[in-house]
């Protein structure tokens, strides 16, 4: 009878230990997945938020530099001074903007960013077309016509492109903050998994002590039984 009871207890303990081991393995897998997700989140924040925000800033800088360049050239023409090779300078800025835009389009964008990007490309194209017309008039020595075109449409188109860039940068910041909140949630989950692992370790220790204690009781009981 005692033997059967002892075997039954050992089976229960073995099953409990197996369950604890399975839980420990599951928690470990969840923790590894959480760490992997956190790493992907941080990489995404760098590649899809920080770097693109910097690229948008440089695009804005180039757009404003082009506007300043045209203004300086128009002023130079009006004052009778010799201008610079403005077509070449503008082509350099346009190439830099196209390169940055192409790079930005390859990043991970939410739906709102995609819509804003389409609007930005439209405004940039409009601004570039007006700039090209202004530069052509400057090259043809039609300074007055160039000034009228720039004052009536060119400057405003450039400002609208910069304003749209600002809108897109604000959205970048907003989405980045959401990613940061997700990362904080994953960190909290990782801490929870660590706490559960500690709890399981304590439980395993208690079970081991219980097994040893039960074994000693059974041994003492068997010895008393034989003595009697």
Secondary structure by P-SEA (a helix, b strand, c coil): caaaaaaaaaaaaaaaaaaaaaaaaaaaaaaaaaaaaaaaaaaaaaaccaaaaaaaaaaaaaaaaaaaaaaaaaaaaaacccccaaaaaaaaaaaaaaaaaaaaaaccccaaaaaaaaaaaaaaaaaaaaaaaaaaaaaacaaaaaaaaaaacaaaaaaaaaaaaaaaaaaaaaaaaaaaaaaaaaaaaaaaaaaaaaaaaaaaaaaaaaaaaaaaaaaaaaaaaaac
